[in-house]
Amino acid sequence: MDLRQRRSPTAAKSTLINHNNNNGMNNTKTNSKNSTQDNSNANDVLGTPSILILGILATLLLSYSGYYIGSNYREQLDDKLYYNLKQDTHTLENLNCVDHNGPYTGSYYKGQRSTIGIEEQVVNEMVYWNDIPSDSNFVSPFHPSRIPRDDSTADYSEEQEEEEEKFLSFEPDRAGWNNMRMSFETVVVLAAATGRTLVIPNEKKITQIKQKKHAYKKGEEQQYKFSFQDFFHLDAISREHSGLKIITIGEFLKKQAVAGKLYNKYTDKVAYPPGNFTIFDKGVDFDWYPLYYYLRSVGVTPKWNPNECFLAIPSSPGQEAIDIINSTWHSLYNGSAIINGTDGWFRKDYINNPIPVNSNMKERMREMVGDRDEICIYDTEMQDAKLLHIQSKDGVRLLTHFYAFIFFADWKHDTWSKRFVRDHLRIRDEITCAAARVIVAVREHARKNAEKNGRRLGRNKKNKEGLYDAFHVRRGDFADQFEKTQISAEEMYNSSKVSMEELPFLLILFTITYMSISLPLFLYTG
């Protein structure tokens, strides 16, 4: 219920009491003119009862004022506590690490003459994204502003947009950060593809990141709970794109749930969030499951399993576009196997032979399906839903890459989504710059290592740029899930032998992680 609506009955009651009280006082003053005795009695009347009435009135006024002030304070507090995305600015077309503790571009590094002169090169090499201004103008055909209206000449107002706005909420993957990142990319692409406002959950603990019991210095406790705002430029992404709006869970609950705009899908009655709770203090532990259960009850919850089906997004709203997808699927799938045969997880006819991105729907669908025998479609029920909520539990877990799960009937939407993730959904600058500092340090080590070993072997060969090669070999849980990825060290060496003949110095580092063993092999040129 809206706070202003809850204040109205109190305000009306206070006004009514004031009105009745004034009438009573006027009548008493009129009667007091009749006689001295009556005047004495009137004074008695004006004494105890009037004081009581005035006391009650004052109490009500104070209560109302306190409620009003308290409500305003709560609203102001709400706005400060994660009601807005973290404000940030970054340069889209390049990377500037000067404001993030380096690496520093130019000839100087940390105030000293650079020894290898590669800081600027490293920063430039970190940039894999492009600035394509026209991409920011993409708006999904499912976005409210694109839906045809009865009055085609009327302007699409902000009031209409707010009334017709639809939302996509989700539960973060419960495993480690990389799994969370993969599923997050999928829901962001899904929000943009369906024209829905993306609702971002607040910070939570991340598996594999442990809290240190004691800080090295007062006030420098290690952060062990994070939100997606800590990793991505979500504020900038929302501002840059016409068709993608991103808000926090607090803002969504305040403007939709508490305002009585969400309905329980089983009872069709207005459903409010647990305890009308909307405030999420940074750093405070919350039990998220009551909220997840609530969102599941007021939203459509698709039963998508990426291992069993791929998700098809029609080219436009309505049943006609869905029928085209179904027809294409049935022409490809005969009920038991893909026509023209299947080769299991790896479809051999597409290995090193991808089809053109603008191929017809049937060819693109055949390439997408893999060894799955089902198709999931963004149907009319989902299109009409006010809230689409993505669960994270057994059988309904988006633990997949978006480009291996979401299929677009319109190939242009498909290529846009890939550019969007590459160019905009990238790690925040301060984290990218920290990785760049690590690379600068590794290159410096490679440079010194080459000089040292060159002198030892009587060679004058140098590695001025500090070039190196690295392998990251994933073990652990991958051995059970993907047997084909498990090859021996001998096979890895033999497959890399050609490029390693000129790299005589090999440094092997073993890094044990929580769920896997990483084996980076840094090969330094000598």
C-alpha positions in Angstrom: 0.0 0.0 0.0 1.3 3.5 -0.9 2.4 5.5 2.1 0.4 8.5 1.0 -2.8 6.4 1.0 -2.1 5.2 4.5 -1.8 8.7 5.7 -5.1 9.9 4.4 -7.4 8.3 7.0 -5.4 9.8 9.8 -5.5 13.2 8.3 -9.3 13.1 7.8 -9.8 11.9 11.4 -7.7 14.8 12.8 -9.7 17.3 10.7 -13.0 15.9 11.9 -12.0 16.1 15.6 -10.9 19.8 15.2 -14.2 20.7 13.5 -16.4 19.0 16.2 -14.3 20.5 19.0 -14.7 24.0 17.7 -18.5 23.7 17.5 -18.6 22.4 21.1 -16.6 25.4 22.4 -18.8 27.9 20.5 -22.0 26.4 22.1 -20.5 26.6 25.5 -19.6 30.2 25.1 -23.2 31.1 24.0 -24.8 29.4 27.0 -22.5 31.1 29.4 -24.3 34.5 28.9 -27.5 33.4 30.6 -26.4 33.6 34.3 -23.5 33.7 36.7 -24.3 30.2 37.8 -24.4 29.0 34.3 -21.2 30.8 33.7 -19.6 29.0 36.6 -20.9 25.7 35.3 -19.6 26.6 31.9 -16.2 27.3 33.3 -16.3 23.8 34.8 -17.3 22.4 31.5 -14.5 24.3 29.8 -12.1 22.9 32.5 -11.9 19.1 32.6 -13.7 18.0 29.4 -12.1 20.6 27.2 -8.7 19.9 28.5 -9.3 16.2 27.7 -10.5 17.0 24.3 -7.6 19.3 23.6 -5.2 16.7 25.0 -6.6 14.0 22.7 -6.4 16.4 19.8 -2.8 17.3 20.5 -1.9 13.6 20.8 -3.5 12.9 17.5 -1.8 15.8 15.9 1.6 14.8 17.3 1.0 11.2 16.3 0.1 12.3 12.8 3.1 14.6 12.6 5.4 11.9 13.9 4.1 9.4 11.4 4.4 12.0 8.6 7.9 12.9 9.5 8.9 9.3 10.1 7.4 8.2 6.8 9.3 11.0 5.0 12.5 10.0 6.8 12.0 6.4 5.8 11.4 7.3 2.2 14.6 9.4 2.2 16.4 6.6 3.9 15.1 4.1 1.3 16.5 6.3 -1.5 19.9 6.3 0.1 20.1 2.6 0.7 20.5 0.9 -2.7 17.5 2.5 -4.2 19.7 3.9 -7.0 22.3 2.1 -9.1 25.9 3.0 -8.1 26.7 6.1 -10.1 29.8 5.7 -12.2 31.4 7.1 -15.3 33.8 5.4 -17.7 35.1 5.9 -21.1 33.5 3.5 -23.5 36.0 3.6 -26.4 39.2 3.0 -24.4 40.5 2.3 -20.9 42.0 5.0 -18.6 43.8 3.5 -15.6 45.3 6.7 -14.3 42.3 7.2 -11.9 42.6 3.6 -10.8 46.2 3.3 -9.5 47.7 2.5 -12.9 49.2 1.2 -15.0 50.2 4.7 -16.1 50.4 5.4 -19.9 53.4 7.2 -21.3 57.1 7.0 -20.5 56.7 7.2 -16.8 55.4 4.6 -14.4 54.8 5.5 -10.8 56.9 8.6 -11.1 60.0 6.8 -12.4 61.3 6.2 -15.9 59.8 3.1 -17.3 62.3 0.2 -17.6 60.4 -1.7 -20.3 58.0 0.9 -21.7 55.0 -1.4 -22.1 52.5 0.1 -19.7 50.6 1.9 -22.4 50.8 -1.2 -24.6 49.3 -3.3 -21.9 46.5 -0.9 -21.2 45.6 -0.8 -24.9 45.7 -4.6 -25.2 43.2 -4.9 -22.4 40.6 -3.2 -24.5 38.6 -5.8 -26.5 35.4 -3.7 -26.8 34.3 -1.2 -29.4 32.3 2.0 -29.4 29.4 1.5 -31.8 27.0 4.4 -31.1 24.1 3.1 -33.2 24.0 -0.1 -31.0 22.8 2.0 -28.1 19.6 2.8 -30.0 18.4 -0.8 -30.2 14.9 -1.3 -28.7 13.3 -4.7 -28.5 10.1 -5.2 -30.5 8.6 -6.3 -27.2 9.4 -3.0 -25.5 6.2 -1.1 -24.5 7.2 1.8 -26.8 7.2 -0.5 -29.8 3.8 -2.2 -29.2 1.2 -0.9 -31.7 -1.6 1.2 -30.1 -5.1 2.1 -31.1 -4.2 5.7 -31.5 -1.1 5.6 -33.6 -0.8 9.4 -33.7 -0.5 9.8 -29.9 2.9 10.3 -28.4 4.2 7.7 -26.0 4.3 9.4 -22.7 6.3 8.7 -19.6 3.0 7.9 -17.8 2.1 5.3 -20.4 5.6 3.8 -20.2 5.4 3.5 -16.4 2.0 1.9 -16.6 2.9 -0.6 -19.3 6.4 -1.3 -17.9 7.3 -5.0 -17.5 10.0 -6.5 -15.4 12.5 -9.3 -15.2 13.8 -10.4 -11.8 16.2 -13.3 -11.1 17.9 -15.3 -8.5 21.7 -15.2 -8.7 23.4 -18.6 -9.3 24.3 -20.2 -6.0 27.8 -21.3 -7.0 31.0 -19.4 -7.5 31.5 -16.1 -9.3 32.1 -17.4 -12.8 28.8 -19.3 -12.7 27.1 -16.1 -11.4 28.7 -14.1 -14.2 27.5 -16.6 -16.9 23.9 -16.6 -15.7 23.9 -12.9 -15.2 25.0 -12.3 -18.8 22.1 -14.5 -19.9 19.4 -12.6 -17.9 20.8 -9.2 -19.1 20.6 -10.3 -22.7 17.1 -11.7 -22.0 15.9 -8.4 -20.5 17.1 -6.4 -23.5 15.6 -9.0 -25.9 12.2 -8.9 -24.2 12.1 -5.1 -23.6 11.8 -5.7 -19.8 13.3 -3.6 -17.0 16.0 -5.7 -15.3 15.7 -5.9 -11.5 19.1 -6.3 -9.8 19.3 -8.1 -6.5 21.4 -6.7 -3.7 24.7 -7.9 -2.5 25.2 -11.5 -1.3 27.9 -13.8 -0.2 29.9 -15.4 -3.0 31.0 -19.0 -2.7 34.8 -19.4 -2.5 35.3 -15.9 -1.1 35.7 -16.1 2.6 35.5 -13.4 5.2 38.6 -12.7 7.2 38.0 -12.6 10.9 40.4 -9.7 11.6 41.3 -6.7 9.5 44.9 -5.6 9.0 43.8 -2.1 9.9 40.7 -0.7 11.6 38.0 -0.1 9.1 39.6 -2.2 6.4 37.7 -5.5 6.8 37.8 -7.6 3.7 34.7 -7.4 1.6 33.1 -10.8 1.1 29.6 -9.9 -0.1 29.1 -8.3 -3.5 26.4 -7.1 -5.8 26.6 -7.1 -9.6 27.1 -3.4 -9.4 30.5 -4.1 -7.9 31.6 -5.8 -11.1 29.8 -4.1 -14.0 29.0 -0.6 -15.1 25.3 -1.1 -14.7 24.4 2.6 -14.2 26.2 3.5 -17.4 24.7 0.6 -19.3 21.2 1.7 -18.3 21.9 5.3 -19.3 23.6 4.4 -22.6 20.8 2.2 -24.0 17.4 3.3 -25.1 15.8 -0.1 -24.8 17.3 -1.3 -21.5 16.4 0.0 -18.0 18.1 -1.4 -14.9 16.8 -0.8 -11.3 17.5 -2.3 -7.9 15.3 -4.8 -6.1 14.6 -2.1 -3.5 13.2 0.3 -6.1 11.1 -2.4 -7.6 9.6 -3.5 -4.3 8.8 0.1 -3.4 7.2 1.2 -6.7 5.5 -2.1 -7.6 5.1 -4.5 -4.7 4.4 -2.2 -1.8 2.2 0.0 -4.1 -0.1 -3.0 -4.6 0.6 -3.5 -8.3 1.5 -7.2 -8.1 -0.9 -10.1 -7.8 -0.6 -13.6 -6.5 -0.9 -15.8 -9.6 -2.7 -18.5 -7.6 -5.3 -16.3 -5.8 -5.4 -13.2 -8.1 -5.3 -11.1 -5.0 -2.9 -8.2 -4.4 0.3 -9.6 -2.8 2.7 -7.5 -0.7 6.3 -8.4 -0.1 7.2 -10.1 3.3 6.7 -7.5 5.9 6.4 -4.8 3.3 10.2 -4.8 3.5 12.1 -2.7 1.0 15.3 -1.5 2.7 18.5 -3.4 2.2 21.4 -2.1 4.2 24.8 -2.6 2.7 26.8 -5.2 4.5 23.8 -6.7 6.4 23.0 -10.4 6.0 19.5 -11.2 4.7 17.6 -14.4 4.3 16.7 -14.0 0.6 14.5 -17.1 0.2 11.3 -15.6 1.6 11.7 -12.8 -1.0 12.5 -15.4 -3.8 9.3 -17.3 -2.8 7.3 -14.1 -3.0 8.7 -13.2 -6.5 7.9 -16.7 -7.7 4.3 -16.3 -6.5 3.7 -13.0 -8.3 5.6 -13.6 -11.5 5.6 -16.1 -14.3 8.5 -18.5 -13.6 9.7 -20.3 -16.8 10.9 -23.9 -16.5 13.8 -23.5 -18.8 16.6 -26.1 -18.6 19.5 -25.1 -21.0 20.6 -28.8 -21.1 17.3 -29.9 -22.5 16.1 -26.9 -24.6 17.2 -23.7 -26.2 15.1 -20.5 -25.8 13.6 -19.0 -29.0 12.8 -15.3 -29.0 10.2 -14.4 -31.7 10.8 -11.6 -34.1 7.7 -9.7 -32.9 5.0 -10.0 -30.2 1.9 -12.2 -30.8 1.1 -15.7 -31.9 1.9 -15.3 -35.5 5.7 -15.0 -34.9 5.5 -17.9 -32.5 3.9 -20.1 -35.2 6.7 -19.4 -37.6 9.2 -20.6 -35.0 7.2 -23.7 -34.3 6.9 -24.5 -38.0 10.6 -24.1 -38.5 11.3 -26.4 -35.6 9.0 -29.1 -36.8 10.5 -29.0 -40.2 13.9 -29.7 -38.5 12.9 -32.1 -35.8 10.9 -35.3 -36.5 10.1 -36.2 -32.9 13.1 -38.4 -32.2 16.2 -37.0 -33.8 17.4 -34.1 -35.9 16.8 -34.7 -39.6 20.1 -35.4 -41.4 21.5 -37.0 -38.2 23.2 -35.8 -35.1 26.7 -36.2 -33.7 26.1 -35.7 -30.0 27.5 -32.7 -28.1 29.9 -31.8 -30.8 28.1 -31.5 -34.2 31.0 -32.4 -36.5 29.6 -30.6 -39.6 29.9 -27.3 -37.8 33.4 -27.7 -36.3 35.6 -25.0 -37.9 32.7 -24.5 -40.3 30.2 -22.0 -38.8 27.3 -20.9 -40.9 27.0 -17.2 -41.9 25.3 -15.1 -39.2 22.6 -14.0 -41.6 21.6 -17.6 -42.7 17.9 -18.6 -42.8 16.2 -19.5 -39.5 16.2 -23.2 -40.2 20.0 -23.4 -40.7 20.7 -21.2 -37.7 18.3 -23.3 -35.5 20.0 -26.5 -36.6 23.4 -25.1 -35.6 22.0 -23.9 -32.2 20.2 -27.1 -31.1 23.3 -29.3 -30.5 22.2 -32.5 -28.9 19.1 -31.0 -27.3 15.7 -32.3 -28.5 13.4 -29.6 -27.1 12.7 -25.9 -27.9 11.5 -23.3 -25.3 9.7 -20.3 -26.7 9.0 -16.9 -25.2 5.3 -17.4 -25.6 2.3 -15.1 -25.3 1.8 -15.9 -21.6 5.3 -14.7 -20.8 5.0 -11.7 -23.1 1.9 -10.5 -21.3 3.2 -11.1 -17.8 4.0 -8.1 -15.6 6.9 -9.9 -14.0 9.0 -12.6 -15.4 11.1 -14.2 -12.6 14.1 -16.5 -13.3 14.6 -19.1 -10.6 17.9 -20.7 -9.7 17.2 -24.3 -8.5 17.7 -27.8 -9.8 16.4 -28.2 -13.3 15.7 -24.4 -13.7 19.3 -23.1 -13.6 20.6 -20.8 -16.3 24.1 -22.1 -15.9 25.0 -21.5 -19.6 26.4 -19.0 -22.0 23.8 -16.8 -23.5 24.9 -17.4 -27.0 24.5 -21.2 -26.6 21.0 -20.8 -25.1 19.1 -17.8 -26.6 18.1 -18.1 -30.2 16.8 -15.1 -32.0 14.3 -15.5 -34.9 15.8 -12.2 -36.2 19.5 -12.7 -36.9 20.2 -9.0 -36.5 19.0 -9.2 -32.9 21.4 -12.1 -32.4 24.4 -10.2 -33.6 23.4 -7.1 -31.6 23.2 -9.2 -28.3 26.8 -10.5 -28.9 28.1 -7.0 -29.5 26.2 -5.7 -26.5 27.9 -8.1 -24.1 31.3 -7.6 -25.7 31.2 -3.8 -25.7 29.0 -2.8 -22.7 28.6 -5.7 -20.3 32.3 -5.7 -19.3 34.1 -5.7 -16.0 34.5 -2.4 -14.3 37.6 -0.3 -15.1 39.1 -0.5 -11.6 39.1 -4.3 -11.8 40.4 -4.4 -15.4 43.2 -2.0 -14.4 44.2 -4.2 -11.5 44.5 -7.1 -14.0 46.6 -4.9 -16.2 49.0 -4.2 -13.3 49.4 -7.9 -12.9 50.3 -8.3 -16.6 52.8 -5.5 -16.4 54.5 -7.3 -13.4 54.5 -10.6 -15.3 56.1 -9.0 -18.4 58.7 -7.3 -16.3 59.5 -10.7 -14.8 59.7 -12.3 -18.2 62.0 -9.5 -19.5 64.4 -9.9 -16.5 64.2 -13.7 -16.8 65.2 -13.6 -20.4 68.2 -11.4 -19.7 69.4 -13.5 -16.9 69.2 -16.8 -18.8 70.7 -15.2 -21.9 73.8 -14.2 -19.9 74.0 -17.6 -18.4 73.9 -19.3 -21.8 76.2 -16.7 -23.4 73.5 -15.3 -25.6 72.7 -11.7 -26.4 69.0 -12.4 -27.1 66.6 -10.2 -25.2 62.9 -10.0 -24.6 62.4 -6.2 -24.4 58.6 -6.3 -24.5 58.4 -9.1 -21.8 56.3 -11.3 -24.0 55.0 -14.6 -22.5 52.5 -17.3 -23.2 50.2 -18.9 -20.7 47.9 -21.9 -20.4 45.0 -22.2 -17.9 44.2 -25.9 -17.5 40.9 -26.5 -15.7 40.6 -29.7 -13.6 38.5 -30.7 -10.6 34.7 -30.5 -11.4 35.4 -30.3 -15.1 36.7 -33.9 -15.1 33.3 -35.2 -14.1 31.2 -32.8 -16.2 33.1 -32.7 -19.5 35.3 -35.7 -20.0 36.3 -34.6 -23.5 38.2 -31.6 -22.0 40.5 -33.8 -19.9 43.8 -34.4 -21.7 47.2 -35.3 -20.3 50.1 -33.0 -19.8 52.0 -34.9 -22.6 49.2 -34.2 -25.1 49.2 -30.5 -24.1 53.0 -30.4 -24.6 52.9 -32.2 -27.9 50.1 -30.0 -29.3 52.1 -26.9 -28.3 55.5 -28.3 -29.4 55.7 -26.2 -32.6 55.4 -22.9 -30.8 57.5 -24.0 -27.8 60.6 -24.9 -29.8 61.9 -21.3 -29.5 60.8 -21.0 -25.9 63.5 -23.0 -23.9 62.5 -21.6 -20.5 59.4 -23.1 -18.8 58.0 -22.0 -15.5 55.2 -24.2 -14.1 53.0 -22.8 -11.4 50.4 -24.9 -9.6 47.4 -23.0 -8.2 44.8 -24.9 -6.2 41.4 -23.3 -6.1 38.2 -24.3 -4.3 36.5 -26.4 -7.1 39.3 -26.9 -9.5 43.1 -26.9 -10.0 44.5 -24.3 -12.3 47.8 -25.1 -14.1 49.2 -21.9 -15.6 52.3 -22.5 -17.7 54.1 -19.3 -18.3 56.6 -19.7 -21.2 59.1 -16.9 -21.3 61.1 -16.2 -24.4 64.8 -16.2 -23.9 
